[in-house]
């Protein structure tokens, strides 16, 4: 007999809750098709009127978006302390844009390039779907890896 008491049960999130969670973090993973193969890149993003905006420089991400504007962006968070995790996936079209309007300064500040330069392209993802799940663990201590103890021992 299998013990399912420690298997996380997903809660399906509605779009409103997904947007709330996306607004609480600013880092996600962008999935594109590059040279016929899937590729994933970390990006920092900003929610702007139920779209996502991020910056990129000339290179693989920008070329992939020009070739096929269909992308997915996944953002998530895990709290071992509270036994919660969530994941939201936005799928849609990505196009280069110029941030305009009253939120221009906020978007530019929020999307300051991590490496400081070379991120001159602003890309906006207009969602075709937004899905999310939240997981509650009955036993949050299961999220700790045995490597945690080994790593800690190495520093003691």
Backbone as CSV, one residue per row, in Angstrom:
resi,resn,N_x,N_y,N_z,CA_x,CA_y,CA_z,C_x,C_y,C_z
1,UNK,0.838,-1.162,0.000,0.000,0.000,0.000,0.891,1.237,0.000
2,UNK,0.503,2.256,-0.757,1.293,3.469,-0.874,0.786,4.531,0.083
3,UNK,1.712,5.211,0.749,1.368,6.295,1.653,1.374,7.606,0.867
4,UNK,0.202,8.190,0.636,0.089,9.427,-0.126,-0.021,10.663,0.755
5,UNK,0.233,10.534,2.034,0.051,11.676,2.925,1.078,12.776,2.683
6,UNK,2.205,12.473,2.054,3.232,13.479,1.814,3.292,13.934,0.360
7,UNK,2.324,13.525,-0.457,2.281,13.936,-1.848,1.568,15.279,-1.928
8,UNK,2.217,16.295,-2.512,1.564,17.594,-2.597,0.323,17.531,-3.477
9,UNK,-0.734,18.161,-3.033,-1.974,18.229,-3.794,-2.050,19.625,-4.413
10,UNK,-2.086,19.726,-5.736,-2.087,21.055,-6.338,-3.444,21.739,-6.227
11,UNK,-3.378,23.032,-5.964,-4.561,23.885,-6.019,-4.457,24.638,-7.336
12,UNK,-5.462,24.520,-8.185,-5.464,25.228,-9.458,-5.820,26.694,-9.173
13,UNK,-4.994,27.605,-9.653,-5.179,29.028,-9.393,-5.943,29.692,-10.534
14,UNK,-6.808,30.632,-10.198,-7.486,31.387,-11.252,-6.538,32.474,-11.771
15,UNK,-6.912,33.098,-12.868,-6.039,34.075,-13.523,-5.710,35.242,-12.601
16,UNK,-6.669,35.704,-11.817,-6.429,36.829,-10.915,-5.335,36.507,-9.898
17,UNK,-5.401,35.313,-9.306,-4.379,34.898,-8.342,-3.026,34.731,-9.032
18,UNK,-3.025,34.222,-10.268,-1.776,34.081,-11.017,-1.105,35.438,-11.209
19,UNK,-1.885,36.454,-11.604,-1.319,37.794,-11.812,-0.809,38.384,-10.502
20,UNK,-1.512,38.123,-9.417,-1.056,38.600,-8.106,0.305,38.002,-7.777
21,UNK,0.447,36.692,-7.976,1.716,36.026,-7.685,2.832,36.501,-8.621
22,UNK,2.510,36.673,-9.906,3.514,37.170,-10.850,4.021,38.543,-10.430
23,UNK,3.154,39.352,-9.838,3.548,40.670,-9.379,4.389,40.650,-8.117
24,UNK,4.403,39.520,-7.413,5.173,39.419,-6.170,6.622,39.017,-6.395
25,UNK,6.944,38.596,-7.576,8.317,38.253,-7.910,8.638,38.919,-9.230
26,UNK,9.861,38.966,-9.591,10.230,39.603,-10.841,11.214,38.789,-11.639
27,UNK,11.367,37.534,-11.288,12.314,36.667,-11.976,11.592,35.422,-12.446
28,UNK,11.832,35.060,-13.692,11.222,33.853,-14.250,12.149,33.220,-15.256
29,UNK,11.663,32.164,-15.873,12.413,31.461,-16.898,11.636,31.554,-18.201
30,UNK,12.287,32.096,-19.228,11.679,32.274,-20.537,12.036,31.085,-21.418
31,UNK,11.022,30.444,-21.989,11.236,29.321,-22.901,10.957,29.784,-24.324
32,UNK,11.917,29.532,-25.211,11.799,29.882,-26.624,12.262,28.692,-27.460
33,UNK,11.971,28.759,-28.744,12.540,27.791,-29.685,13.668,28.503,-30.417
34,UNK,14.890,27.994,-30.251,16.074,28.586,-30.880,16.744,27.522,-31.737
35,UNK,16.904,27.825,-33.000,17.517,26.878,-33.948,16.816,25.530,-33.924
36,UNK,15.490,25.544,-33.802,14.710,24.318,-33.838,14.677,23.522,-32.546
37,UNK,15.277,24.057,-31.479,15.324,23.354,-30.204,14.822,24.262,-29.077
38,UNK,14.209,23.664,-28.057,13.785,24.495,-26.921,15.002,24.985,-26.144
39,UNK,14.881,26.200,-25.641,15.929,26.763,-24.804,15.255,27.594,-23.713
40,UNK,15.898,27.719,-22.571,15.325,28.413,-21.420,16.357,29.413,-20.888
41,UNK,15.864,30.622,-20.563,16.731,31.694,-20.080,16.116,32.349,-18.859
42,UNK,16.921,32.678,-17.854,16.384,33.479,-16.742,16.195,34.915,-17.221
43,UNK,15.090,35.522,-16.820,14.840,36.930,-17.140,14.216,37.605,-15.923
44,UNK,14.484,38.886,-15.776,13.717,39.652,-14.808,12.643,40.386,-15.596
45,UNK,11.429,40.418,-15.048,10.284,40.951,-15.767,9.484,41.883,-14.875
46,UNK,8.563,42.587,-15.507,7.631,43.472,-14.795,6.239,43.208,-15.351
47,UNK,5.259,43.095,-14.457,3.859,42.977,-14.878,3.391,44.363,-15.275
48,UNK,2.787,44.462,-16.459,2.261,45.729,-16.956,0.903,45.477,-17.602
49,UNK,-0.171,45.793,-16.874,-1.547,45.648,-17.380,-1.797,44.251,-17.968
50,UNK,-1.554,43.240,-17.186,-1.747,41.844,-17.545,-0.973,41.429,-18.799
51,UNK,0.208,42.014,-18.942,1.227,41.542,-19.873,2.520,41.500,-19.071
52,UNK,3.535,40.874,-19.621,4.855,40.836,-18.983,5.850,41.537,-19.899
53,UNK,6.717,42.354,-19.314,7.740,43.064,-20.076,9.098,42.686,-19.493
54,UNK,10.060,42.390,-20.373,11.430,42.139,-19.936,12.385,42.752,-20.940
55,UNK,13.644,42.867,-20.532,14.683,43.419,-21.399,15.616,42.312,-21.851
56,UNK,16.156,42.494,-23.044,17.167,41.572,-23.537,18.071,42.312,-24.511
57,UNK,19.220,41.759,-24.736,20.136,42.307,-25.728,20.030,41.509,-27.006
58,UNK,20.784,41.906,-27.996,20.850,41.146,-29.238,21.470,39.784,-28.910
59,UNK,20.892,38.743,-29.418,21.413,37.408,-29.144,20.334,36.364,-29.323
60,UNK,20.520,35.248,-28.673,19.657,34.085,-28.872,18.201,34.371,-28.553
61,UNK,17.914,34.969,-27.400,16.511,35.242,-27.037,15.851,36.136,-28.072
62,UNK,16.514,37.229,-28.407,15.931,38.191,-29.329,15.755,37.581,-30.716
63,UNK,16.714,36.814,-31.178,16.600,36.155,-32.482,15.481,35.127,-32.487
64,UNK,15.350,34.367,-31.403,14.284,33.366,-31.308,12.914,34.034,-31.334
65,UNK,12.783,35.162,-30.656,11.502,35.875,-30.632,11.181,36.428,-32.013
66,UNK,12.185,36.928,-32.721,11.955,37.411,-34.084,11.545,36.276,-35.010
67,UNK,12.105,35.076,-34.814,11.800,33.924,-35.667,10.434,33.324,-35.368
68,UNK,10.102,33.211,-34.081,8.836,32.615,-33.649,8.457,33.277,-32.334
69,UNK,7.493,34.159,-32.396,7.166,34.987,-31.235,6.418,34.235,-30.142
70,UNK,6.139,32.938,-30.330,5.443,32.171,-29.298,6.437,31.756,-28.222
71,UNK,6.135,32.128,-26.979,7.036,31.856,-25.865,6.228,31.370,-24.667
72,UNK,6.949,30.921,-23.658,6.356,30.624,-22.351,7.286,31.211,-21.305
73,UNK,6.697,31.740,-20.243,7.483,32.232,-19.126,6.912,31.602,-17.871
74,UNK,7.794,31.011,-17.069,7.387,30.376,-15.818,8.057,31.099,-14.664
75,UNK,7.256,31.438,-13.665,7.763,32.021,-12.427,7.238,31.166,-11.285
76,UNK,8.023,31.082,-10.209,7.594,30.256,-9.086,8.252,30.723,-7.806
77,UNK,7.819,30.154,-6.725,8.429,30.412,-5.422,8.191,29.198,-4.546
78,UNK,9.115,28.974,-3.617,9.025,27.858,-2.688,9.332,28.383,-1.297
79,UNK,8.532,27.994,-0.340,8.797,28.334,1.056,8.785,27.047,1.871
80,UNK,9.965,26.516,2.147,10.048,25.314,2.976,9.559,25.610,4.385
81,UNK,9.769,26.839,4.833,9.347,27.225,6.171,7.836,27.105,6.342
82,UNK,7.077,27.523,5.319,5.625,27.493,5.411,5.004,26.307,4.679
83,UNK,5.827,25.499,4.015,5.322,24.328,3.320,4.466,24.661,2.117
84,UNK,4.822,25.737,1.414,4.058,26.174,0.249,4.970,26.337,-0.956
85,UNK,4.415,26.094,-2.122,5.101,26.371,-3.377,4.048,26.760,-4.395
86,UNK,4.434,27.600,-5.343,3.520,27.933,-6.429,4.300,28.056,-7.724
87,UNK,3.588,27.884,-8.812,4.170,28.014,-10.135,3.110,28.596,-11.057
88,UNK,3.502,29.596,-11.840,2.606,30.204,-12.822,3.309,30.169,-14.170
89,UNK,2.573,29.781,-15.219,3.099,29.738,-16.570,2.244,30.651,-17.450
90,UNK,2.929,31.558,-18.149,2.281,32.451,-19.107,2.751,32.023,-20.488
91,UNK,1.809,31.729,-21.371,2.131,31.382,-22.754,1.507,32.431,-23.651
92,UNK,2.273,32.862,-24.657,1.712,33.857,-25.555,2.706,34.339,-26.582
93,UNK,2.373,35.479,-27.167,3.201,36.090,-28.200,4.106,37.132,-27.565
94,UNK,5.349,37.149,-28.014,6.328,38.117,-27.533,6.737,39.002,-28.706
95,UNK,6.691,40.306,-28.495,7.108,41.250,-29.532,7.904,42.367,-28.895
96,UNK,8.809,42.939,-29.668,9.568,44.074,-29.164,8.617,45.249,-28.996
97,UNK,8.830,46.015,-27.954,7.949,47.123,-27.624,8.767,48.276,-27.071
98,UNK,8.142,49.422,-26.998,8.745,50.577,-26.335,7.811,50.938,-25.199
99,UNK,8.264,50.801,-23.943,7.390,51.152,-22.828,6.977,52.620,-22.909
100,UNK,5.687,52.867,-22.826,5.164,54.224,-22.896,4.151,54.430,-21.788
101,UNK,3.734,55.669,-21.637,2.690,55.965,-20.666,3.251,56.240,-19.295
102,UNK,2.347,56.317,-18.311,2.760,56.713,-16.955,3.667,55.708,-16.261
103,UNK,3.670,54.457,-16.712,4.480,53.439,-16.048,5.884,53.324,-16.625
104,UNK,6.232,54.202,-17.576,7.516,54.104,-18.259,8.688,54.071,-17.286
105,UNK,8.748,55.015,-16.361,9.879,55.059,-15.422,9.910,53.836,-14.522
106,UNK,8.728,53.387,-14.051,8.672,52.196,-13.204,9.192,50.971,-13.946
107,UNK,8.799,50.817,-15.200,9.233,49.659,-15.988,10.737,49.714,-16.216
108,UNK,11.232,50.865,-16.599,12.679,50.996,-16.846,13.486,50.720,-15.581
109,UNK,13.040,51.240,-14.426,13.752,50.997,-13.165,13.684,49.526,-12.769
110,UNK,12.508,48.934,-12.909,12.342,47.533,-12.511,13.147,46.598,-13.392
111,UNK,13.396,47.004,-14.614,14.074,46.123,-15.563,15.507,46.551,-15.833
112,UNK,16.149,47.141,-14.828,17.545,47.506,-14.993,18.341,46.227,-15.236
113,UNK,19.158,46.189,-16.295,19.891,44.955,-16.620,20.809,44.502,-15.491
114,UNK,20.803,43.208,-15.203,21.659,42.642,-14.169,23.130,42.897,-14.457
115,UNK,23.499,42.782,-15.731,24.905,42.982,-16.067,25.197,44.445,-16.383
116,UNK,24.173,45.316,-16.300,24.384,46.746,-16.391,24.302,47.361,-17.776
117,UNK,24.630,46.609,-18.824,24.626,47.174,-20.182,24.130,46.131,-21.179
118,UNK,23.858,46.598,-22.387,23.596,45.696,-23.496,22.212,45.083,-23.539
119,UNK,21.277,45.633,-22.834,19.921,45.080,-22.811,18.951,46.124,-23.370
120,UNK,19.122,46.495,-24.623,18.386,47.620,-25.165,17.000,47.265,-25.719
121,UNK,16.675,45.988,-25.827,15.386,45.572,-26.390,14.383,45.287,-25.269
122,UNK,13.239,45.953,-25.317,12.140,45.666,-24.398,11.186,44.724,-25.119
123,UNK,10.865,43.598,-24.483,9.982,42.592,-25.073,8.728,42.493,-24.212
124,UNK,7.561,42.501,-24.873,6.285,42.363,-24.162,5.652,41.026,-24.548
125,UNK,5.266,40.262,-23.527,4.538,39.010,-23.744,3.061,39.294,-23.521
126,UNK,2.270,39.088,-24.567,0.819,39.211,-24.463,0.272,37.796,-24.320
127,UNK,-0.321,37.486,-23.176,-0.707,36.102,-22.881,-1.856,35.587,-23.746
128,UNK,-1.713,34.330,-24.132,-2.825,33.572,-24.700,-3.398,32.654,-23.625
129,UNK,-2.557,32.304,-22.645,-3.031,31.536,-21.491,-2.166,31.860,-20.276
130,UNK,-2.808,31.826,-19.120,-2.126,32.020,-17.840,-2.653,30.925,-16.919
131,UNK,-1.765,30.057,-16.473,-2.168,28.955,-15.599,-1.256,28.921,-14.387
132,UNK,-1.795,28.427,-13.293,-0.972,28.354,-12.097,-1.443,27.295,-11.135
133,UNK,-0.503,26.884,-10.297,-0.786,25.889,-9.254,-0.069,26.294,-7.992
134,UNK,-0.706,25.973,-6.872,-0.073,26.138,-5.566,-0.079,24.764,-4.905
135,UNK,1.015,24.449,-4.256,1.160,23.161,-3.592,1.357,23.392,-2.105
136,UNK,0.668,22.621,-1.297,0.854,22.640,0.143,1.416,21.291,0.545
137,UNK,2.539,21.335,1.234,3.151,20.095,1.707,2.697,19.844,3.134
138,UNK,2.288,18.624,3.395,1.896,18.258,4.751,3.100,18.144,5.668
139,UNK,4.248,17.832,5.099,5.475,17.668,5.886,6.586,18.494,5.242
140,UNK,6.668,19.808,5.541,7.652,20.666,4.893,9.096,20.218,5.077
141,UNK,9.385,19.464,6.127,10.763,19.028,6.330,11.238,18.088,5.232
142,UNK,10.323,17.494,4.474,10.712,16.625,3.370,11.424,17.397,2.267
143,UNK,11.297,18.716,2.248,11.915,19.527,1.205,13.400,19.727,1.454
144,UNK,13.863,19.377,2.617,15.282,19.537,2.896,16.036,18.353,2.321
145,UNK,17.092,18.655,1.627,17.903,17.632,0.994,18.950,17.116,1.973
146,UNK,19.328,15.840,1.871,20.420,15.339,2.702,21.717,16.109,2.447
147,UNK,21.842,16.728,1.265,23.029,17.510,0.987,23.114,18.741,1.876
148,UNK,21.965,19.205,2.370,21.994,20.356,3.275,22.881,20.070,4.470
149,UNK,22.735,18.879,5.066,23.547,18.519,6.219,25.014,18.390,5.848
150,UNK,25.301,17.795,4.689,26.684,17.625,4.253,27.320,18.985,3.977
151,UNK,26.570,19.871,3.334,27.110,21.189,3.053,27.378,21.954,4.326
152,UNK,26.427,21.898,5.247,26.575,22.585,6.524,27.791,22.032,7.275
153,UNK,27.981,20.715,7.273,29.105,20.096,7.979,30.443,20.580,7.424
154,UNK,30.476,20.845,6.115,31.701,21.317,5.500,32.119,22.701,5.969
155,UNK,31.148,23.487,6.451,31.451,24.834,6.911,31.714,24.904,8.406
156,UNK,31.434,23.817,9.125,31.598,23.828,10.584,33.001,23.509,10.997
